[in-house]
Amino acid sequence: MISVAKVQTRNAWRYYVRGVAFGDGRRPARQTLKDAQEKAGLPPGVWMGRGLPALGLTAGGTVTERQMELLFGMCRHPDTDRMERELLDDGADPETARLATVLGQPIEEIEKRKQTPLLALDFVFRPQASLIVLWALGDKKTRQVIERAHERAIVATLGWLEDEVAETRWASGRKRAKAPALVVAAFRHFDNRDGFPLLHDHCLILNRVQRPDGSWYALDTVRLYQHVVAAGTLYTLQMTTEVCEKLGLATVPREVTPGLRPVMEIAGVDQGLIDWSSTRRRRIEDVLEGVTDEYVKKHGRLPGERARHGLAWWAAQETRPEKKTPRPLDLLLAWWRVSALLKFGQRMVDGLLQRCQAAGAAIRARVGPRVDTALAIVDVAAVVFTVRGIFARRHVLAEARRHLLETLRGRAYVPGIDSYIATRALERYSRQLTVPQKGRRTPAPDQLSYTADFAWPIRWWIAGADGTPRESSRYERARVASLTLQNAIRAALTAPPAVRDEAPATAASAVPPANDHDQAAPHAVDHPGRDTALTPAQRAAAIHAHQQAAMPQEYLEGRTTDPATWMTSPQNLARIAALTHAAEARGRTVEEQADQTKQAKQAPAADAGGQQQRHPTAQPDQDKGAGPNR
């Protein structure tokens, strides 16, 4: 996953030079960054990105403290000292020499407008907890495989950001240009602030990019923020797939928060080991549980995606410990092993990789590397629409990558299939809401908004682990909508030709005819050596069996796919009956109180009416209608 933080002026860059670049510790004063890193046994920061040649930097080169100060503290050229000295020797005045080294708009001009300059964005890449446990307690080969996969996944994600996302804008956003060359400084960390394993990289993305004409402008950071989730799913998919393929592993779903999307962890890693390594997560979850309960009591529903991120950030800040003294990786590995041995025993620790490989072999035996795009397109479109209502391409692309991660269980996939699924989902099941206006800039494809016409699943109540009923989440209803449509497609594909044209009315509105599905698409059934002699019905049956095998078990148990199981079970019927009786009792009490109040108000009015009848008041001209005999 990926988390993002801002690097701004004044002391922000000093925090990264003194702390982040020093293993998230506190570097002693008057000690250079290089000496402090060497003394603590920490790896130095390295340069990444395609924009390095324009600044005279090389990929993989060491990040120095002076370069950090110039780039991420003042947005100036990393070789400013030499450039200024040469310009001054040639007779240039100091101000001209200084401005010649500034990248883009000077920081002083931004501050004069009483604005806070944004110097960089800190993208933090970290794998799932089970992979971190394998990396910390595995042998040298296992650690090397995980570290290489981690590094390659970061490179792939940054490359995707450069190719598809990064843009520079000027003239108040009216003019834009692609920015396929980022400047990134990466720092590797091995542990969290409690000293427990947490492999992660801080990648500082400079908020300056070069246009084709050679000038430097700021990044469109809003686009980077919008695509963080899609980038995080790409990193997770890429890294998990490479590790599973190299070590023969597979993934299983782990439900972290009831009702929300499960995390795909490595099969065979016990929950106890994950809890042992995730010390920060446990404290955050304890605080997050309390604030989430308060949110539910206040709003009557579970928090949405944006609210969950806000609550999680607040909980993380509340539980953040003080900085630590960094230690070399060799000492950390020895300390982690001793800690795990004391808690779990030698058999549990030494046999971790073998258990994971055995569990992975069992899953790989029944789950092949197959992806049916017809079902994947429906799944992605239905889930995104049910969860969000209005969405963009980035949401569909992130869901397509999650679908691959859940369906393949760590098996290899054809590169580009995620983009293919997202494109077809937008074409088939979505309608564009953004209308280009005359005289305005034509929006880019990933700036368009969409919606769909799927039927919204009805809400239902779920019996929680503590016995307290709760309302189903949007994600659970999204799974119901998706699987309902997928089953309709499977039924249409496996039905005889005479019956296939008579599709049910409920499925016809959301599912096109079976012949309209692109079974011959480039990635329709993605697995080696497929038998092309199979009939469409046979292929559909094979795909059905594969999808059922690949589906996470929790989706097949009825917890999230069949709301009727919750409504008809004896325990839930008893709870619902008790809730119904209580609600009816409260309703009767309210009605009785309302009747009593109404009667109390009517009593004085009745008395006043009686008095008026006993003493009538003459009305003007009340006898005029008596006729001629008046």
C-alpha positions as semicolon CSV with decimal commas, in nm:
position;residue;x (nm);y (nm);z (nm)
1;M;0,000;0,000;0,000
2;I;0,096;0,366;-0,032
3;S;0,052;0,657;0,206
4;V;0,125;1,021;0,120
5;A;0,254;1,320;0,318
6;K;0,347;1,675;0,222
7;V;0,697;1,824;0,233
8;Q;0,666;2,200;0,276
9;T;0,891;2,494;0,355
10;R;1,056;2,602;0,675
11;N;1,138;2,291;0,884
12;A;0,972;2,015;0,683
13;W;1,275;1,932;0,473
14;R;1,496;1,940;0,785
15;Y;1,269;1,675;0,938
16;Y;1,342;1,449;0,641
17;V;1,717;1,519;0,643
18;R;1,757;1,469;1,018
19;G;1,496;1,198;1,074
20;V;1,366;1,013;0,768
21;A;1,708;0,993;0,602
22;F;1,842;0,860;0,934
23;G;1,621;0,554;0,963
24;D;1,332;0,746;1,119
25;G;1,554;0,827;1,415
26;R;1,702;1,144;1,557
27;R;2,038;1,227;1,403
28;P;2,288;1,379;1,646
29;A;2,361;1,746;1,591
30;R;2,687;1,846;1,422
31;Q;2,715;1,505;1,256
32;T;2,695;1,479;0,880
33;L;2,429;1,261;0,724
34;K;2,686;1,032;0,561
35;D;2,879;0,974;0,885
36;A;2,560;0,917;1,083
37;Q;2,429;0,662;0,832
38;E;2,758;0,473;0,823
39;K;2,786;0,469;1,202
40;A;2,429;0,341;1,243
41;G;2,465;0,087;0,961
42;L;2,184;0,241;0,755
43;P;2,165;0,237;0,375
44;P;2,201;0,580;0,211
45;G;1,923;0,735;0,007
46;V;1,926;0,677;-0,370
47;W;1,800;0,877;-0,667
48;M;1,517;0,745;-0,886
49;G;1,304;0,873;-1,173
50;R;1,348;0,973;-1,536
51;G;1,405;1,340;-1,458
52;L;1,751;1,290;-1,309
53;P;1,959;1,355;-1,626
54;A;1,820;1,709;-1,653
55;L;1,974;1,782;-1,311
56;G;2,301;1,601;-1,367
57;L;2,204;1,312;-1,137
58;T;2,218;0,939;-1,203
59;A;1,972;0,666;-1,103
60;G;2,100;0,475;-0,803
61;G;2,333;0,755;-0,698
62;T;2,367;0,849;-0,331
63;V;2,154;1,136;-0,199
64;T;2,368;1,388;-0,010
65;E;2,259;1,629;0,259
66;R;2,344;1,934;0,048
67;Q;2,141;1,803;-0,245
68;M;1,846;1,748;-0,011
69;E;1,876;2,103;0,122
70;L;1,887;2,257;-0,225
71;L;1,618;2,044;-0,395
72;F;1,371;1,975;-0,117
73;G;1,442;2,287;0,089
74;M;1,470;2,560;-0,176
75;C;1,370;2,398;-0,510
76;R;1,710;2,484;-0,659
77;H;1,950;2,288;-0,877
78;P;2,142;2,021;-0,679
79;D;2,470;2,159;-0,824
80;T;2,391;2,518;-0,729
81;D;2,723;2,585;-0,557
82;R;2,930;2,518;-0,869
83;M;2,686;2,694;-1,102
84;E;2,675;3,010;-0,890
85;R;3,052;3,020;-0,857
86;E;3,098;2,998;-1,234
87;L;2,837;3,267;-1,302
88;L;2,995;3,501;-1,047
89;D;3,336;3,444;-1,202
90;D;3,189;3,541;-1,540
91;G;3,074;3,875;-1,399
92;A;2,709;3,807;-1,319
93;D;2,557;3,982;-1,018
94;P;2,461;3,765;-0,715
95;E;2,084;3,794;-0,774
96;T;2,112;3,686;-1,137
97;A;2,335;3,396;-1,038
98;R;2,086;3,288;-0,772
99;L;1,783;3,302;-1,003
100;A;1,970;3,098;-1,264
101;T;1,975;2,802;-1,025
102;V;1,609;2,821;-0,920
103;L;1,380;2,549;-1,056
104;G;1,051;2,711;-1,153
105;Q;0,893;2,989;-0,952
106;P;1,111;3,108;-0,663
107;I;0,992;3,011;-0,316
108;E;1,011;3,375;-0,203
109;E;0,751;3,484;-0,459
110;I;0,509;3,216;-0,342
111;E;0,553;3,318;0,021
112;K;0,494;3,687;-0,067
113;R;0,143;3,586;-0,174
114;K;0,097;3,441;0,178
115;Q;0,090;3,088;0,038
116;T;0,275;2,785;0,172
117;P;0,498;2,637;-0,100
118;L;0,472;2,261;-0,151
119;L;0,821;2,128;-0,217
120;A;0,762;1,753;-0,250
121;L;0,529;1,463;-0,178
122;D;0,642;1,172;0,039
123;F;0,510;0,843;-0,105
124;V;0,563;0,560;0,146
125;F;0,557;0,209;-0,008
126;R;0,509;-0,090;0,220
127;P;0,393;-0,450;0,159
128;Q;0,131;-0,652;0,344
129;A;0,197;-0,763;0,700
130;S;0,242;-1,131;0,604
131;L;0,516;-1,044;0,354
132;I;0,691;-0,837;0,620
133;V;0,683;-1,136;0,857
134;L;0,832;-1,362;0,588
135;W;1,101;-1,102;0,517
136;A;1,190;-1,059;0,885
137;L;1,195;-1,429;0,986
138;G;1,292;-1,593;0,658
139;D;1,635;-1,694;0,536
140;K;1,866;-1,479;0,325
141;K;1,723;-1,599;-0,006
142;T;1,368;-1,523;0,101
143;R;1,467;-1,171;0,210
144;Q;1,644;-1,108;-0,120
145;V;1,341;-1,220;-0,321
146;I;1,107;-0,995;-0,120
147;E;1,342;-0,696;-0,134
148;R;1,392;-0,727;-0,510
149;A;1,018;-0,759;-0,564
150;H;0,965;-0,455;-0,342
151;E;1,216;-0,251;-0,540
152;R;1,081;-0,357;-0,880
153;A;0,724;-0,285;-0,773
154;I;0,827;0,067;-0,669
155;V;1,000;0,124;-1,003
156;A;0,695;-0,005;-1,191
157;T;0,459;0,216;-0,990
158;L;0,671;0,528;-1,038
159;G;0,694;0,447;-1,409
160;W;0,317;0,420;-1,430
161;L;0,281;0,757;-1,255
162;E;0,523;0,910;-1,503
163;D;0,350;0,757;-1,806
164;E;-0,016;0,798;-1,713
165;V;-0,060;1,045;-1,428
166;A;0,209;1,311;-1,384
167;E;0,127;1,646;-1,542
168;T;0,242;2,004;-1,504
169;R;-0,001;2,292;-1,531
170;W;0,022;2,668;-1,560
171;A;-0,203;2,968;-1,634
172;S;-0,426;2,869;-1,340
173;G;-0,466;2,519;-1,478
174;R;-0,589;2,626;-1,822
175;K;-0,275;2,485;-1,984
176;R;-0,129;2,143;-1,914
177;A;0,150;1,920;-2,036
178;K;0,256;1,564;-1,966
179;A;0,544;1,528;-1,723
180;P;0,696;1,184;-1,789
181;A;1,012;1,256;-1,587
182;L;0,997;1,269;-1,208
183;V;1,282;1,337;-0,965
184;V;1,264;1,104;-0,664
185;A;1,484;1,050;-0,357
186;A;1,421;0,709;-0,192
187;F;1,513;0,610;0,164
188;R;1,488;0,248;0,287
189;H;1,363;0,171;0,639
190;F;1,354;-0,170;0,807
191;D;1,146;-0,124;1,124
192;N;0,872;0,084;1,282
193;R;0,911;0,320;1,574
194;D;0,871;0,029;1,815
195;G;1,167;-0,154;1,660
196;F;0,954;-0,432;1,507
197;P;0,985;-0,529;1,138
198;L;0,835;-0,293;0,883
199;L;1,004;-0,292;0,543
200;H;0,913;0,033;0,368
201;D;1,057;0,304;0,144
202;H;1,007;0,680;0,166
203;C;1,005;0,819;-0,190
204;L;1,023;1,199;-0,196
205;I;0,881;1,318;-0,531
206;L;1,007;1,668;-0,612
207;N;0,729;1,916;-0,691
208;R;0,912;2,039;-0,997
209;V;0,918;1,885;-1,346
210;Q;1,069;1,998;-1,674
211;R;0,858;2,088;-1,974
212;P;0,969;2,006;-2,330
213;D;1,096;2,363;-2,372
214;G;1,335;2,318;-2,078
215;S;1,149;2,533;-1,826
216;W;1,056;2,401;-1,483
217;Y;0,704;2,407;-1,341
218;A;0,521;2,258;-1,045
219;L;0,347;1,923;-1,065
220;D;-0,028;1,888;-1,066
221;T;-0,023;1,734;-0,720
222;V;-0,403;1,700;-0,712
223;R;-0,377;1,434;-0,984
224;L;-0,113;1,249;-0,785
225;Y;-0,335;1,248;-0,477
226;Q;-0,631;1,125;-0,681
227;H;-0,434;0,830;-0,820
228;V;-0,275;0,716;-0,494
229;V;-0,517;0,423;-0,451
230;A;-0,469;0,303;-0,809
231;A;-0,091;0,330;-0,764
232;G;-0,109;0,140;-0,436
233;T;-0,305;-0,146;-0,590
234;L;-0,050;-0,167;-0,873
235;Y;0,237;-0,185;-0,624
236;T;0,063;-0,455;-0,417
237;L;-0,036;-0,660;-0,722
238;Q;0,312;-0,642;-0,876
239;M;0,502;-0,725;-0,559
240;T;0,269;-0,999;-0,435
241;T;0,266;-1,171;-0,774
242;E;0,645;-1,172;-0,808
243;V;0,704;-1,306;-0,457
244;C;0,440;-1,579;-0,494
245;E;0,576;-1,689;-0,831
246;K;0,938;-1,697;-0,711
247;L;0,871;-1,879;-0,383
248;G;0,568;-2,090;-0,481
249;L;0,325;-1,911;-0,250
250;A;-0,040;-1,804;-0,272
251;T;-0,268;-1,552;-0,105
252;V;-0,577;-1,575;0,115
253;P;-0,818;-1,301;0,229
254;R;-0,785;-1,167;0,583
255;E;-1,072;-0,958;0,713
256;V;-0,931;-0,666;0,911
257;T;-1,252;-0,467;0,963
258;P;-1,591;-0,644;0,943
259;G;-1,785;-0,532;0,640
260;L;-1,486;-0,383;0,458
261;R;-1,264;-0,526;0,188
262;P;-1,031;-0,804;0,312
263;V;-0,654;-0,783;0,278
264;M;-0,494;-1,049;0,059
265;E;-0,220;-1,199;0,277
266;I;0,025;-1,484;0,217
267;A;-0,134;-1,821;0,295
268;G;0,034;-2,001;0,585
269;V;0,135;-1,696;0,791
270;D;-0,049;-1,724;1,120
271;Q;-0,247;-1,435;1,258
272;G;-0,035;-1,447;1,572
273;L;0,279;-1,370;1,374
274;I;0,104;-1,081;1,200
275;D;-0,007;-0,941;1,536
276;W;0,346;-0,986;1,674
277;S;0,498;-0,771;1,399
278;S;0,216;-0,515;1,372
279;T;0,261;-0,342;1,707
280;R;0,173;-0,001;1,569
281;R;-0,129;-0,142;1,390
282;R;-0,267;-0,292;1,710
283;R;-0,254;0,040;1,895
284;I;-0,399;0,223;1,597
285;E;-0,681;-0,030;1,564
286;D;-0,765;-0,002;1,934
287;V;-0,804;0,375;1,904
288;L;-0,970;0,347;1,563
289;E;-1,232;0,108;1,698
290;G;-1,339;0,363;1,955
291;V;-1,360;0,657;1,716
292;T;-1,543;0,440;1,460
293;D;-1,803;0,346;1,720
294;E;-1,852;0,714;1,798
295;Y;-1,889;0,786;1,427
296;V;-2,154;0,513;1,390
297;K;-2,349;0,641;1,691
298;K;-2,339;0,994;1,556
299;H;-2,420;0,923;1,190
300;G;-2,602;0,590;1,211
301;R;-2,380;0,422;0,951
302;L;-2,026;0,298;0,891
303;P;-1,777;0,563;0,776
304;G;-1,715;0,593;0,405
305;E;-1,379;0,567;0,231
306;R;-1,274;0,927;0,290
307;A;-1,397;0,924;0,650
308;R;-1,211;0,597;0,720
309;H;-0,885;0,749;0,594
310;G;-0,938;1,055;0,812
311;L;-1,015;0,850;1,122
312;A;-0,716;0,620;1,057
313;W;-0,484;0,919;1,016
314;W;-0,608;1,070;1,342
315;A;-0,565;0,738;1,525
316;A;-0,211;0,700;1,384
317;Q;-0,114;1,047;1,503
318;E;-0,260;0,987;1,848
319;T;-0,061;0,665;1,896
320;R;0,266;0,777;1,736
321;P;0,563;0,710;1,968
322;E;0,883;0,913;1,994
323;K;1,172;0,863;1,755
324;K;1,406;0,573;1,824
325;T;1,777;0,505;1,791
326;P;1,828;0,328;1,454
327;R;2,016;-0,002;1,444
328;P;2,176;-0,202;1,161
329;L;1,968;-0,466;0,986
330;D;2,184;-0,753;1,115
331;L;2,111;-0,660;1,476
332;L;1,743;-0,614;1,401
333;L;1,718;-0,955;1,234
334;A;1,882;-1,123;1,534
335;W;1,655;-0,941;1,780
336;W;1,341;-1,023;1,578
337;R;1,432;-1,391;1,565
338;V;1,492;-1,410;1,940
339;S;1,165;-1,231;2,008
340;A;0,970;-1,465;1,778
341;L;1,138;-1,776;1,921
342;L;1,050;-1,675;2,277
343;K;0,689;-1,611;2,182
344;F;0,613;-1,887;1,928
345;G;0,889;-2,149;1,957
346;Q;1,150;-2,275;1,713
347;R;0,917;-2,504;1,522
348;M;0,681;-2,219;1,436
349;V;0,960;-1,984;1,329
350;D;1,187;-2,224;1,138
351;G;0,900;-2,392;0,954
352;L;0,732;-2,068;0,842
353;L;0,839;-2,079;0,477
354;Q;0,762;-2,451;0,442
355;R;0,410;-2,399;0,580
356;C;0,353;-2,110;0,343
357;Q;0,474;-2,316;0,046
358;A;0,253;-2,610;0,145
359;A;-0,052;-2,383;0,176
360;G;0,040;-2,218;-0,153
361;A;0,072;-2,551;-0,330
362;A;-0,276;-2,654;-0,213
363;I;-0,426;-2,330;-0,344
364;R;-0,233;-2,342;-0,672
365;A;-0,353;-2,699;-0,731
366;R;-0,714;-2,580;-0,755
367;V;-0,669;-2,221;-0,875
368;G;-0,512;-2,184;-1,217
369;P;-0,374;-1,866;-1,375
370;R;-0,702;-1,785;-1,551
371;V;-0,894;-1,460;-1,584
372;D;-1,222;-1,434;-1,773
373;T;-1,259;-1,072;-1,879
374;A;-1,636;-1,094;-1,931
375;L;-1,688;-1,175;-1,563
376;A;-1,408;-0,944;-1,450
377;I;-1,563;-0,649;-1,635
378;V;-1,899;-0,709;-1,469
379;D;-1,742;-0,753;-1,127
380;V;-1,539;-0,433;-1,152
381;A;-1,823;-0,221;-1,287
382;A;-2,080;-0,347;-1,035
383;V;-1,852;-0,308;-0,734
384;V;-1,733;0,042;-0,824
385;F;-2,086;0,162;-0,901
386;T;-2,235;0,019;-0,583
387;V;-1,957;0,159;-0,364
388;R;-1,922;0,502;-0,524
389;G;-2,220;0,578;-0,750
390;I;-2,019;0,833;-0,952
391;F;-1,664;0,730;-1,040
392;A;-1,369;0,791;-1,269
393;R;-1,132;0,567;-1,459
394;R;-0,884;0,557;-1,171
395;H;-1,146;0,394;-0,946
396;V;-1,224;0,129;-1,207
397;L;-0,854;0,064;-1,268
398;A;-0,786;0,018;-0,896
399;E;-1,079;-0,225;-0,869
400;A;-0,953;-0,420;-1,173
401;R;-0,619;-0,469;-1,000
402;R;-0,793;-0,581;-0,681
403;H;-0,995;-0,828;-0,888
404;L;-0,676;-0,976;-1,032
405;L;-0,522;-1,002;-0,686
406;E;-0,828;-1,178;-0,544
407;T;-0,892;-1,405;-0,843
408;L;-0,538;-1,515;-0,932
409;R;-0,429;-1,566;-0,569
410;G;-0,070;-1,470;-0,652
411;R;-0,046;-1,632;-0,996
412;A;0,114;-1,442;-1,285
413;Y;-0,101;-1,223;-1,508
414;V;-0,065;-1,081;-1,858
415;P;0,073;-0,723;-1,840
416;G;-0,188;-0,470;-1,942
417;I;-0,491;-0,683;-1,856
418;D;-0,585;-0,443;-1,573
419;S;-0,607;-0,150;-1,814
420;Y;-0,799;-0,365;-2,062
421;I;-1,058;-0,464;-1,801
422;A;-1,100;-0,103;-1,687
423;T;-1,145;0,024;-2,042
424;R;-1,406;-0,235;-2,133
425;A;-1,591;-0,183;-1,803
426;L;-1,625;0,186;-1,885
427;E;-1,732;0,111;-2,242
428;R;-1,989;-0,159;-2,165
429;Y;-2,147;-0,081;-1,831
430;S;-2,087;0,289;-1,770
431;R;-2,221;0,610;-1,913
432;Q;-2,024;0,931;-1,921
433;L;-2,145;1,221;-1,709
434;T;-1,881;1,479;-1,801
435;V;-2,002;1,688;-2,096
436;P;-1,725;1,879;-2,282
437;Q;-1,815;2,248;-2,305
438;K;-1,743;2,468;-2,600
439;G;-1,457;2,708;-2,545
440;R;-1,309;2,509;-2,260
441;R;-1,023;2,266;-2,248
442;T;-1,123;1,912;-2,347
443;P;-1,086;1,693;-2,036
444;A;-0,838;1,407;-2,045
445;P;-0,980;1,051;-2,047
446;D;-0,894;1,000;-1,681
447;Q;-1,067;1,327;-1,587
448;L;-1,410;1,209;-1,702
449;S;-1,675;1,097;-1,454
450;Y;-1,911;0,804;-1,507
451;T;-2,202;0,624;-1,353
452;A;-2,392;0,302;-1,433
453;D;-2,745;0,163;-1,435
454;F;-2,708;-0,144;-1,216
455;A;-2,986;-0,209;-0,966
456;W;-2,891;-0,107;-0,614
457;P;-2,890;-0,408;-0,378
458;I;-3,131;-0,377;-0,089
459;R;-2,987;-0,312;0,254
460;W;-2,994;-0,585;0,514
461;W;-2,881;-0,635;0,870
462;I;-2,592;-0,856;0,976
463;A;-2,532;-1,020;1,311
464;G;-2,193;-0,895;1,423
465;A;-1,933;-1,097;1,610
466;D;-2,056;-0,957;1,941
467;G;-2,418;-1,040;1,857
468;T;-2,515;-0,678;1,789
469;P;-2,687;-0,637;1,450
470;R;-2,532;-0,387;1,212
471;E;-2,626;-0,260;0,870
472;S;-2,449;-0,416;0,574
473;S;-2,169;-0,205;0,430
474;R;-2,153;-0,076;0,076
475;Y;-1,875;-0,319;-0,004
476;E;-2,085;-0,616;0,107
477;R;-2,375;-0,497;-0,105
478;A;-2,132;-0,444;-0,394
479;R;-2,022;-0,809;-0,371
480;V;-2,387;-0,916;-0,384
481;A;-2,452;-0,703;-0,693
482;S;-2,140;-0,831;-0,867
483;L;-2,192;-1,200;-0,796
484;T;-2,560;-1,179;-0,896
485;L;-2,462;-1,044;-1,238
486;Q;-2,179;-1,294;-1,277
487;N;-2,415;-1,582;-1,202
488;A;-2,658;-1,446;-1,461
489;I;-2,378;-1,440;-1,721
490;R;-2,270;-1,794;-1,634
491;A;-2,629;-1,915;-1,661
492;A;-2,664;-1,749;-2,001
493;L;-2,334;-1,891;-2,127
494;T;-2,404;-2,246;-2,011
495;A;-2,770;-2,253;-2,121
496;P;-2,873;-2,436;-2,445
497;P;-2,898;-2,214;-2,756
498;A;-3,279;-2,230;-2,756
499;V;-3,301;-2,106;-2,400
500;R;-3,015;-1,857;-2,420
501;D;-3,223;-1,598;-2,606
502;E;-3,482;-1,601;-2,329
503;A;-3,272;-1,427;-2,068
504;P;-3,444;-1,334;-1,744
505;A;-3,584;-0,984;-1,735
506;T;-3,377;-0,898;-1,428
507;A;-3,052;-0,985;-1,600
508;A;-3,134;-0,844;-1,942
509;S;-3,126;-0,485;-1,818
510;A;-2,770;-0,512;-1,689
511;V;-2,617;-0,804;-1,883
512;P;-2,583;-0,800;-2,263
513;P;-2,650;-1,115;-2,465
514;A;-2,401;-1,397;-2,429
515;N;-2,282;-1,359;-2,786
516;D;-2,188;-0,998;-2,708
517;H;-1,923;-1,104;-2,456
518;D;-1,574;-1,086;-2,597
519;Q;-1,475;-1,448;-2,540
520;A;-1,216;-1,406;-2,817
521;A;-1,069;-1,091;-2,663
522;P;-0,689;-1,074;-2,621
523;H;-0,711;-1,171;-2,252
524;A;-1,048;-1,346;-2,243
525;V;-0,918;-1,662;-2,076
526;D;-0,562;-1,595;-1,968
527;H;-0,385;-1,923;-1,906
528;P;-0,122;-2,113;-2,104
529;G;-0,215;-2,406;-2,326
530;R;-0,589;-2,354;-2,325
531;D;-0,794;-2,596;-2,537
532;T;-0,952;-2,395;-2,819
533;A;-1,169;-2,691;-2,921
534;L;-1,398;-2,639;-2,621
535;T;-1,749;-2,522;-2,697
536;P;-1,868;-2,194;-2,542
537;A;-2,075;-2,387;-2,289
538;Q;-1,778;-2,605;-2,191
539;R;-1,552;-2,303;-2,161
540;A;-1,808;-2,124;-1,947
541;A;-1,838;-2,429;-1,720
542;A;-1,459;-2,445;-1,684
543;I;-1,442;-2,075;-1,607
544;H;-1,722;-2,113;-1,355
545;A;-1,531;-2,388;-1,174
546;H;-1,214;-2,180;-1,174
547;Q;-1,390;-1,869;-1,045
548;Q;-1,552;-2,068;-0,765
549;A;-1,211;-2,211;-0,670
550;A;-1,044;-1,871;-0,682
551;M;-1,320;-1,688;-0,497
552;P;-1,221;-1,607;-0,138
553;Q;-1,392;-1,849;0,095
554;E;-1,576;-1,581;0,284
555;Y;-1,770;-1,494;-0,033
556;L;-1,885;-1,855;-0,068
557;E;-2,001;-1,902;0,291
558;G;-2,300;-1,674;0,250
559;R;-2,169;-1,402;0,480
560;T;-2,150;-1,144;0,205
561;T;-2,318;-1,308;-0,093
562;D;-2,652;-1,427;0,040
563;P;-2,834;-1,182;0,266
564;A;-3,115;-1,435;0,310
565;T;-2,887;-1,651;0,524
566;W;-2,867;-1,371;0,778
567;M;-3,239;-1,304;0,773
568;T;-3,355;-1,665;0,805
569;S;-3,114;-1,814;1,056
570;P;-3,280;-1,892;1,392
571;Q;-3,038;-1,677;1,587
572;N;-3,091;-1,376;1,365
573;L;-3,466;-1,428;1,353
574;A;-3,468;-1,425;1,732
575;R;-3,260;-1,107;1,742
576;I;-3,475;-0,942;1,476
577;A;-3,791;-1,048;1,662
578;A;-3,654;-0,898;1,984
579;L;-3,564;-0,577;1,806
580;T;-3,906;-0,569;1,642
581;H;-4,086;-0,617;1,975
582;A;-3,875;-0,345;2,134
583;A;-3,942;-0,110;1,843
584;E;-4,315;-0,181;1,857
585;A;-4,320;-0,123;2,231
586;R;-4,142;0,208;2,188
587;G;-4,385;0,297;1,910
588;R;-4,688;0,220;2,127
589;T;-4,543;0,427;2,410
590;V;-4,488;0,721;2,177
591;E;-4,841;0,688;2,038
592;E;-4,992;0,679;2,387
593;Q;-4,797;0,985;2,490
594;A;-4,908;1,162;2,172
595;D;-5,275;1,071;2,240
596;Q;-5,253;1,198;2,596
597;T;-5,099;1,524;2,480
598;K;-5,366;1,563;2,213
599;Q;-5,646;1,500;2,463
600;A;-5,496;1,750;2,705
601;K;-5,492;2,015;2,434
602;Q;-5,848;1,939;2,321
603;A;-5,999;1,963;2,672
604;P;-5,965;2,346;2,711
605;A;-6,088;2,394;2,357
606;A;-6,400;2,187;2,431
607;D;-6,478;2,395;2,740
608;A;-6,444;2,716;2,544
609;G;-6,675;2,580;2,276
610;G;-6,945;2,497;2,534
611;Q;-6,936;2,847;2,673
612;Q;-6,979;2,992;2,326
613;Q;-7,288;2,774;2,272
614;R;-7,444;2,895;2,599
615;H;-7,376;3,263;2,521
616;P;-7,408;3,306;2,143
617;T;-7,273;3,624;1,991
618;A;-7,492;3,806;1,738
619;Q;-7,339;3,820;1,393
620;P;-7,408;4,112;1,157
621;D;-7,698;4,058;0,913
622;Q;-7,763;3,712;1,050
623;D;-8,143;3,753;1,001
624;K;-8,133;3,885;0,644
625;G;-8,206;3,549;0,489
626;A;-8,551;3,516;0,646
627;G;-8,742;3,619;0,330
628;P;-9,045;3,852;0,282
629;N;-9,219;3,738;0,600
630;R;-8,937;3,908;0,805
